[in-house]
Amino acid sequence: MRSIILILLIVFIIALPATLTCFKLLNFYPINWIPIANIPNPVTFTAGTYSGIEAPNGKFYVVCGEISAGSCYPYLQILNTLNYSWSTGSVAHPTGGISHHSVASRNYCLPSAEQRLIVSGGKTNSGYYNYTTIYDTNTQSWTQSTPMPVSNMVNTAMGFSLSSGKYYLFGGQSGLNGTPLNSVYEWTPGDTAMVLKAPMPAPRINAAVVCQENLIYVFGGSATPDGESGTNTIWIYNPNFNSWNISSKQLVYARTCATASNIGDLLYIVGGKNGGVYLNSTEMYYVSDDSIFSSNDLPYNIACHASGSYFAGIVNSWYYAGNIFIAGGKNSGGLVSNAERGTAGGGSKIEPTSLGNLKALYH
């Protein structure tokens, strides 16, 4: 009997860390989706990011997007994340509107952080735009910047690395229905050209990218020129070593045109489509132990939407608090006007006075 008890005790001790991880994830971290005011002008093939001096005092930016076939919305749509009201940017994008682009901003939100949105190329009302553009949120102005490394480059994914202080452009294609690319380009603000880096393990368009600490995570995306068929791969890029790691885990659902956001060391992959089927599922990827879990679904299917998030801090040793914002996109019914706030860490809103000197991560 003592030997049996001893064996059971050993098994319990061995299994305890995994049990606690599952308990932590399933009881504290699932996203709870709460409807907020609809986006004023529904758009798809858009991109978004969160940017601000100190979360949650920042704003969620939805950058242009397609309002109908061949027609692009020219302005930013800006969500005030304190009162969840929308406003429209006062200055149009230099092209008069773009779609099929990507956007990134610095993903460490500190008082000294540059408040700029970096936008890659894209499709315009009359063709393609072969430059990056920079939007300064303080001066509310656009600037044309570095040429895109490939002509007519669309459906890329972009991320910012805190450790290198540089932006990274993943995949994409030269023109709609062009051959998907596996290229990775590095860009330093102020440089006149992008630098080619180690390629992705395979070509991808419309992948979901999110940065966490010193690594950049690439989820799913499509390997077909029409962008309809999704994949379930999880790849991890290390900018410091210019190297790739292929996760042993895979997304539960193959998807493209999804978004990825981070709250602490949990990454949330939301929506997307596969083979013409639109998804409402949310998956959680836990960075610390390379595990994937299902979370609460959105109340509707969505793809080609915008997202952004902030991480307000650790409430206790397990408990993160933050928000993900989703807006725009489309599904089988057409353009989606809904917008959602996804809360993690119990859903409580972290007020500025309670933040102290906590760092705020956002994407």
N, C-alpha and C positions, 0 to 999 in steps of 0.2 A: 504493500500500500504506500509506504514512504517513497519508494522508487517512482511510483506512478505520480504521486504529488510533486516530486522533484522534477520529473519530466514536464508535467503541466506547467510548473512554475517557470521553467526554462523557456518553454514555448511562449508563455505569456510575455516574458521579458523581451524576447526576440521580436514578437509581433507588436509590442506596445508602441514604438515610434511610428510605424505605418498606420496603426489604429488611430493614434492621436492626429496624424496628418489628415486622414480621411475625415475624422470628426471635425477638425478645424475647418477644413475646406467646405464640407457639406453643411455645417451649422453656422458658420460665420461669414463665409465669402460669397455665396451665390448672389448674383445680381437680382435686385427687385426693380422691375420696370414701372415707372410712373409717368403717365402722359403729361406733357407740358404744352404750352401754346404752339399751334401749328406754325410751320415755317411759312412766312408770308408768300413767297414765290416758289412753288415746288420745282425742284431741279433734280436731274440724275446725271450719271457720269461726272459727279462732282467730287470734291475733296474737302476735308475739314481738319481743324486742329484747335487745341486749347492754348491760349496764351494770356499771360497776365503777370502783374508784379508779384502777387501773393495769392495763391488759391485760398478760398474760392472767390476772390475779388476780380478774377480775370474774366475773359470772355471766350465763347466758343464761336469760331469763325467758319462759315460755310462759303467756300470760294467758288463763285460763278457756277457753272454747270449747264447742262442742256435742258431747255424748256420745251423744245419740240425738235423733230428731226431736222438737223442742220441749222438750228437756231440756238444761240447761247445767251445766257443771262449775264449782263455785264458787271454786276456789282457783288460785293460781299454782303452776306446776310449774317448779322451778328446777334448772338444770344447773350444777354446779361445774365450771368449765372448766380446772381443774388436774388433777382426778382423774376427770372425766367421770362423776360420780355424781349421781343425782337426789334432790331432796327436795321436799316439799310445803309451800307457804306455810301459816302458822299461822292466818291471818285470812281469812275468806271475803270475796269482793267484796260491797259493800253491797247489791246486788240479789239475792244468793244465786246468782249466776252469769250471765254474758253470753256472747253469740256475735255474729258478724257485726259486730265492732268493729274499731278500729285502735289502734295503740299507737306511741308514740315516746318517746325519751329524748334527752338532750343527746348530740350526736355528736362532741364533743371530750372525751376522757376525761383529765382532769387531776386532781391531788389535791384541788383546791378545787371540783370540779364538783358540782353538785347531783345527788344520787342519787335521782331520782324518775322514775317511769314515768307518762306521761300517756296516759289511755285515753279514747277517744271513744265516747260513747253505747252503742248496741248493742241486741241482741234479748235479752230476758230469758225466764224460764220462763213468765211470765204476760202478756208484752206487750213494750213497748219502754222503754228507759231514756233520758231526755232531758237528761242531764247528762254532763259530763266527770268522770272520777274520777282522783285522783292517789294513787299508791302510793309511800310513802317507804320505800326499801330499808333505811335505817338504823334507823328505828323500827318497821318492818314493820307499817305501818298504812295504811288507806285513808281518803281524804277526798273527799267530794262537792264538786265545784267548779262551774265556769261552765256555764250552760245551753247545750245544743246549739242552733245557729242555725236548724235546721229540725226540726220535730217528727218523732219516730219515725225518726231518721236512722240508717241502717245502711250497711254495705259501702263505707265511706269509706276513704281512704288518708291517712296522716299522716306528716309529716316535721318535723325541727327544723333551723333555719338558724343556723349558728354566727355569721354576720356580723350578723344582726339580733337574735339571741338570742330568737327567737320560734318558735312552732309553727304549722304550716300544715295545713289540712284540705282534701283534694281530693275533689270529686265525691261519690258516694254516691247514695242514694235515700231517699225518705220511705216507710218500710215496705217489707217484702219485696215484690217485683214492682212497686214504684213506678217512676215515670219517672226514668231516670238524670239526674243533675244535672251541670252543668259549672261549678259554683260553687267558689270558693276562699275560705277564711276564714283570717284571721290571728288568733292568740291569744297574748297576753302573760301569763305567769304573774302572777296577782294581779288581772287585769282581770275585770270582771263580765260582759263580753260579747265575742263575737268580731267582727272587722271584715271586711267583705266586700272582696275584692281583685279584680284582673283575672281574668276567667273563663278556664277551660281552653279550648283550641281547639274542643273538642267534649265532650259528656257522657261520663262514664265511671263505672262502678262496679267495685270490686275491682281497681283498677290496682295495679301494683307501684311503690313509691316509695322512693327512696334519696337521701340528701343527700351531696354531696361539695363540700368547701370552701364557696364562697358560693352554690352552685346546688343546685336540687332537680330530680331527674330522675324523670319519670313514664313508665313502660313499660306498653304494652298496656292491659288492662282490657276491660270489655264496655260496649257502647252499647245493649244490649237489657235490658228490665226483668227477664227471667228470669236474666240473667247467664251464659248458656250460650255465647254466641258471643264469641270473643276478637278482639282487634285486634293489629296489629303496630306501632303508632305509638311514636315516641320524642319526648317533649316535654321542654323544659328551661325551668324557671321561675327567674327572677332576683328574689329578694325585695327587693334593694336598689332596683331600678328598677320593680318590680311589672310585669314584662313576660315574655312567652313567646317562645321560639324553637322552631320545628319542625325537628327534625333531618332532613337529607336521606337518612339511613339508616333502615332499618326492621328490626325483629326478623325473624330467619329464620322463626320460627314465630309465628303469631298466637296470643295466649294471654290468659287472664284467670285470676284467683285464683292467680297466680304470686307469688313474692317477689323482691325485689331487695336486694342487699347490696353493700357496697364493701370493697375491700382496696386502699388507695391510690387511684390514679386509674383503677383498673379496677373496673367495676360488673358484678356477676354476677346474671343473671336466671334463676331456677330453677323448673322445673316449671310447673304450671298446667294449664289445659284449654282446649279449643276445640270447641264443638259436641258435647259429651259425650265427646270423646276426651281422655283424660288423658295428660300429657306427662312424660317423664323428662329432657328435654333441658336443658342449661345453656348460656347464651350470655354472652359477655363483651363489654361495651361499653367501649371505650377512650376516656376523656374527652378526652385531649390532641389526638386527631386525628379524633374523631367517626367511629370505625370499629367494626364489629360482627364478632365471631368466634364460632364454635362451640367449646365446651369439652367436657370429659369428662361423659358422661351419668350421672345417678343410676342406681343399680341397680334402681330400680322407679319406676313412674309415681306422681305425687303432685300434688295441688292443695289449695288452702284450708288450707295449713299455716303454721307459724311459722318465722321465721328471724331470725338476728342475727349480727353479725360484728365482729371487731376487726382493726385493722391495726397490727402491732407496730413496723414501721419499715422503713427502707431498708438492706439488708445491703450492697449496693454500688449504683452509680449506676443499675442496672436492676432490681434484685432486691428485690421486696417480700416480706414474710412476714406471714402472718395466717391466720385461720380463719373459716369460715362454719359456722354450726350450723343444722341443719334438724330439725324434729320435728313430729309430729302430721300432720294432714291426712287426705285420703281419696283413694281411686281406685275403679275399677270393682268392686273386691273389698270395699269398705267402708272402715271406719276403718283408718288405718295406725299401727302401734305403733312402727315403726322410727324411729331417730334417726341422723343422720349428722354427721360432722365433715368439712368440706371444707377441704383445706389448699392454700395457694398459696405460692410462693417456695420450692419444693423440698420442702415438706412438713415442714420441721424446726420443732419447737416452740421458740418464743423464751422463754427463762426470764427472770424478772424482773431478775436480776442483769445480763443482757446488754442490757437496754433502755436504760440510761443515761438521758439526758434526752430520748429520742425521744418525740414526740407520738404518741398512740394515737387513731386514728379508729375509731369504731364506729357501728353503726346498730341 
